[in-house]
Amino acid sequence: MRRNLAMTAFASVSLAAALLIAHGHCKAAQPEVSFGPFVPTPMPVVEEMLKLANVTKDDIVYDLGCGDGRIVIMAAKKYGAKGVGIDIDPELIEKCKEGAEREGVSDRVRFIAEDAMKSDVSDATVVTLYVLPSAMLKLRPKLLRELKPGVRIVSHNYSMGDWEADKVVNVNVDYQRTLYYWVVPAGVAGIWRWRTTINGKAVECTLKLKQEFQKLSGTLSIGEAACEITNGKVTGNEVSFSATIQLGGREVKMTFNGKVSGDALKGTQLIDGTSLRWDARRAKVGIEGRWKWVAKTPDGELTGQLTIGRDKRGIPLFSLVSDGTETAIWDSYLWGACVRFSVKLWSQKGERELTFSGFVEGETIVGEVACDAWETKGEWRAEKMSK
């Protein structure tokens, strides 16, 4: 429950922390982040945030930058949820504990005085936020790496950049406030295969599925025919998309809805109005290891190495080498066979902040590299060197 009181408030970010590499695994530097000064969220807004998240007695609500703890306390008192409030200010944490005692919910909530960027939030089912816009962007990779698919996130007034909200709600309290709602998506990108029956014939189907946050794109192949999918989305573990493909000289419309569990995807496929079982399997993706990469960009050619490993909790960690300089990458994402990361590199035109995104197929990653200073995107390709 923190808000920027002035647009000049400063959020300090340090990307100069040392990179640790051991046994092929890399540890990304943790950015230093200011959540901003404490400003209480009005109670009617607190209530709307909890309604938007559909909080129930089965939830564990985490409030990062919890201030006086009012969100966690209301979640426990009104909805019977459990809650955890985290704030770096020990004095505020003491006020949280006093408030929980006064409202009779001390047995259902706990408050921790620490930096929320370093907290373990992996058991949360709901996360609430009211922090500086800069802090929202620094929290984004942490939340997507640590939270389980299906966890709901609600933010007061500030978004998370190009991770578009699943819902946006306006609330008029003192002035028009905006609430943003996201559902953490599962990583579903990859090559999926299954068999189905069309016009009485069994056919082989292949789906090359790409992902960026909750948005899906890709190509569906049925026998020798192929088409681009449309309306692709993943909400938690639930996948949906549509396709229109030419089969046997006619147009066939299809919709798919299923639930992913690891490398299995099960649900229903609607083919020309006929509902059939959908049971697909994903090809294994070997993402960990060292990759030699080259990028052809408007600034010229860039080359280097990329290391992808995992920490003891299984969370992916990235580091990159370019021109002999090794950089830990904290802004990184892995959605099955799709990777995305942002890093500052030196080019012929000076230091640039570049965003790499790519699709992993076998021992190769192919994708794009983007920069705000460019009018067009560059091309990026990596070949695996070792596991």
N, C-alpha and C positions, 0 to 999 in steps of 0.2 A: 504494500500500500504506500508506495512512494511515487512522487510526481516531481517533474521539473518545475521549479518556481520561476526560473528565468531561462530563456533559450540559450544563455551563455554559460549555463552550468557545465562543468567540465567532467568528462569521464576519461579516466586515465587507462590506457591500454598499453601493456608492455609485451612486445613480441620478441624480446631479446633473451628470454630464458634459455638455458642450455638444453640441448637435445641429448637424450640418453638413448643409446642403441645397444641392446644386449640380445644375443642369440637371434638376431634378425628382427627383433621387435623394437618399435620406436615409441617414444613417449612425447606427446605434444606439449608444448609450453602452454600453461594456463594463463589466459589474459587477466590482468588486473582490471577490475570493473567497479565503477561507482554507480550504485543504484539511485543516488540522489537523496535530497533531504526528505525527512518524514513529513508527509501531509496525509491526514486521515481521509480515507474514502468515506463519503457520506453513507450512513446506514441503509438508505433505500437503494443505493448503488450496490452495496455489499449483497443485499438480498437478491437483486437482479442478476448479479454475477453467479450466485449459487443456483438460481433458477435456470440460468442459461446452461450451466454445467450439469443440470439434472442430478444434483447431489442427493444421495440416499444414505440410509444407515449402513450400507455395505461399503461405503467409500472411505478412502484415506485422503484427506485434503491437505495438500502442502501449499503454504503461502510463503513465497520467497521475497524477503524484504518485508516482513510481517508487521512492522511498526508496533502498534499496541495490541495486536493479535485479534482484532475484531472479526476478521473473516473466518479464521479457524474456530473462534469461540461460537459464532453464530452457526457455523456448519454443524458443530457438536450439539448445541442447545436446541436448534430448530429442526434439524434433520437427523440427529442421532449419529452423525458420522464421527469417525476418528479424525484427528488432525495433528499436523506438525507445522509450527511456525518457526521460521529461520530469519534471524536478523543479526547484523554485525555489531549492533549497539547493545551492550550488556544491560544498560539502564532500561531500555525499552523492553528487553526480555523479562526483566523483573516486573514491569508493569503488566506484561502479558500474563505472567503467572498469577499476579494479584487479581487480574480481571477474570481469569479462568476459575479461580477459587471463589470469587464473588458470585459468578454465574452458575456455580455448581457443576462444572464440567471438567474439573482437574483430572478425573479418572479417564477421560477420553482424549485429552490433548496433551501435547508436550511442546516446549519451546526451547530452541537451541541458539546460543550466542556464537555464531561463526559466519564466515564468508559463504554465502549461498552458492557461489560458483564452485566451491570445493566440497559441498555437501553431497551425500549420497541420497538421491531422490528416487531411486529405482523402485521403491514399493508404493509410490504415489499412484492413485487412480484419478485424481483431479489435481491440477496445479493452477493457482491463481497468482496474478502479477499486477503490480502497479509501480513500474520502475521507469527510469529514463529510456528514451528511444535507443540510445547507444547501447544500453545494457540489454535491451530486448534482443538486439542482433548478436551480442556476445553469448547470451543464454541459449539462443536457437540451436546451435550444434550440440550443446550439452543435453538439452531436453530431448532432441531426436535420437541421440546415442543412448541415453540412459533409461528413458521411459519406455514402457512396454506398448506395443500396438494397442490402440483403443483408449489410451489415457486421454482425458479431456483437459484442455488448457483454456483458461479465460483470462484476458488482459483488459485492464481499464485504460482506455484512451490511446494505447500505442500498439502498433502492429509489429510483425516480424519480417519486414521487407518483402522479398519475393516469395516467401512462404505465405501464400494467400490464405486468409481466414476461410473456414468452411461456412461460418455465419458471421454477420455483422449486425449489431443491434444498437439503436440509439436510445438513450435514456435522458430525459430532461429533469435534472436535479441541479438547481442553481443556474446551470447552463446546459447546453446539449453535450452530453458525454457519449462516447462510443465504446461499446464492448465488442471485443474480438474473440471468436471461439474457433479452436482447432481440435481435430482428433489426430493423435499420433498415428501415422501410417505404417503398416508393415512394409518390409522390403520385398517387393514382388517381381522386380525386373529379372529378365532371363529368357531362356528359350524353353517353352512349354510344349509338350506333345500329348496327343490323345487320339483315339479313334471315335468316329461317330457314324451315324447312318443318315444318308440323304437320298431320297427317292428310292429307298429300298436297298441302297448299296453302301457297303462299309468303306469309309474313306479315312485317310490319314490327315491329321490336322497339326499344324505347327504355328505357334504364336511366338513371335519375337517381341517381347514386351519391354519397353523402356519406361523410366520413371524419373520424375523430378518432384520431390515432396509428395503430395497426394495425387498429382496429375500423371496419367498414363498415356502413352502413345505406342505405336508399333505397327507390325505387319502380321496379318493372319493369312496363312496359306492352307488351302484345302485341295489336295491333289496337286494339279499343275496350275491352279488358279490362285491369285493372291490379291489382297486389298489392304488399304490402311484402315485401322480401327478408328472409331470415333467415340466421343463421350466417355473416355477412359478415366476411371477414378478408383482410388483405394481409400476406404474409410476404416481405420483400424485394420482388421483382418479381412474385410469384405471387399471384393473386387467386382467391378462392373464395367462393361464396355459394349459397344454395338459395332456391327459391320454389315456392309452390303457388298456381295460378291457375285460375279458372273459364273454360273455353273450350268453346264448343259445348254448354253445359249439363252439362258434367262437369268434375271436378277433375283438373287435370294437374300432376304433380309434376316439378320440374326442378332440376338441380344444374349449376353452372358452375365450371369450373376453367381458368384461363388465365394467360398471362404478358404483362405490359405492357411496351411499349417506346415511350416518348414518348406519342403519341396513338393508338397501335395496341394492340389487345388480342386475342391469338390463343390458342386452346385448344380445349376440347371442351365441349359442352353435352349433358347427359343428359336426354332428354325422355321420360317414361314408360318408362324402361329402354332407349331407343334412343339411341345415341351419334352426335352430329353435330358437324361442324366449327363452331367459334365464331370469328368474325372481325369484331370491332367497331372502330369509329372514334369518337374523342372530338371533340366540338365545341371549337373554339379558345376559350381563356379569356383575356380581356384584363384582367389584374389590376393592372398597373402604372399609376400616375397618381395624381390627387387625387380624393378622394371626399368628398362632403358627407353627414354622417350625423346621425341623430336617434335617441335611445334613450328609450323610455318605461319607467321603472323605478319600483319602490316608493318611491324617494327623490324622484321627480319626473322631469320631462323634462330630458335632457341633449342638447346639440348640439355640433357641431364639424366638423373636417376631418381626414381620414386620408390620409397620403401613403405610397404603396408604391413602392419602387424596388428597384434591385439594385446590388451592388457590382461591381468589375471581374471577380470570379470568378463572377458570376451569382447570388450568394446574396441572397435577398430581405431588404430592410430596411424597417422601418416607423417612422413617427412620427405623432403625433396632436396636434391642437390642440383645446382645450376652454376656454371662457371666456378666450380670448386667450393662454392658456399653452400653449407647445409642449413636448412631452415625447417624448424618444427611447424607443423600445420595444425592449428586448433579449429579452423573453420572448414571441417571436412564432413562428408556424408557418404554412406554406403547403403544402397537399396538393392540388395541382391547382386545383380550383375551390372548395376549402374553406380558410377562413382562421381563425386563432385567435390572439389576443394578450391579454396582461394588462397593465394600466396603473393607476396611482394617479391618481384624479381627485377634485376637490372637488364635493360635492353639497350639497343643503340640510341633510343630516344630518352634514356633515363630510367628511373625507377617506375615500375608499373605495378598496379594491383590487378592480377590476372585470375580469372575463374576458369578452371579446367573441368569439363564434364565429358564422360565417355561411357561406352558400353563394353563390357568384358565378354569376350568370346574365345574360349580356349586360352592360348598363350598371348593374346593380343587385346589391347584396348584401343578403340577408335572413337574419336569424338571431336569436340570443338573447344577452343579457348577464346574467352571474351574479355574485353577491357572497355571501360566507359569512354576512354579516349579514342577508341577506334570506331569507324563507321561500319565496318564489317567484322565478322568473326574470323579467327584463324583456324587452322586444322591441327589436330593433335593425335599422335599415334605412339603407343608404347608396346614394347616386346618384352616378355618375361625373361629375366636372366637366371633367377634361382627361386627356390621356395623359401 
